[in-house]
């Protein structure tokens, strides 16, 4: 079986494209579909195949439940800095 590798980026949605001082408000869905909203600099996101991705830090990988505990680059409006996201939220590396 071929090994799949991923970029340390998770899919997100742009909720407010014209934020204050050149920022965007984005939503990052967790493993249950709840979104954590945070403000990020406009140039910090990447685009791939029509999707938007946020760079994150990987804290822990749970292979059994196919999820990853990630650390967000900025605190979310809820106060969260870390959340569990499913493997499918990560941007796969092209070969």
Residue pairs with C-beta under 8 A, 6 or more apart in sequence:
4 92
5 92
5 93
6 87
6 90
6 91
6 92
6 93
7 53
7 90
7 91
7 92
7 93
8 55
8 56
8 57
8 58
8 90
9 46
9 53
9 54
9 55
9 56
9 90
9 91
10 28
10 53
10 54
10 56
10 70
10 85
10 89
10 90
10 91
11 29
11 51
11 52
11 53
11 89
11 90
11 91
12 26
12 27
12 28
12 29
12 45
12 52
12 53
12 54
13 26
13 27
13 29
13 35
13 52
14 24
14 25
14 26
14 45
14 52
15 25
15 26
15 27
15 37
16 24
16 25
17 24
19 25
19 39
20 39
22 41
22 42
23 39
23 40
23 41
23 42
24 39
24 40
24 41
24 42
24 45
25 37
25 38
25 39
26 37
26 38
26 39
26 40
26 45
26 52
26 54
27 35
27 36
27 37
28 35
28 36
28 37
28 38
28 54
28 72
28 76
28 83
28 85
29 35
29 85
29 89
30 36
30 83
30 84
30 85
31 67
31 83
31 84
31 85
31 86
36 72
36 76
36 77
36 78
36 80
36 83
37 76
37 77
37 78
38 72
38 73
38 74
38 75
38 76
38 77
39 74
40 54
40 73
40 74
44 54
44 55
44 73
45 52
45 53
45 54
46 52
46 53
46 55
46 91
47 53
48 91
51 91
53 91
54 72
54 73
55 73
56 70
56 71
56 72
56 73
57 70
57 71
57 73
58 68
58 69
58 70
58 71
59 68
59 69
59 70
59 71
59 82
60 68
60 69
61 68
61 69
62 68
62 69
62 84
66 86
66 87
67 84
67 85
67 86
67 87
68 84
68 85
68 86
68 87
68 90
69 82
69 83
69 84
70 82
70 83
70 84
70 85
71 81
71 82
72 80
72 81
72 82
72 83
75 81
76 83
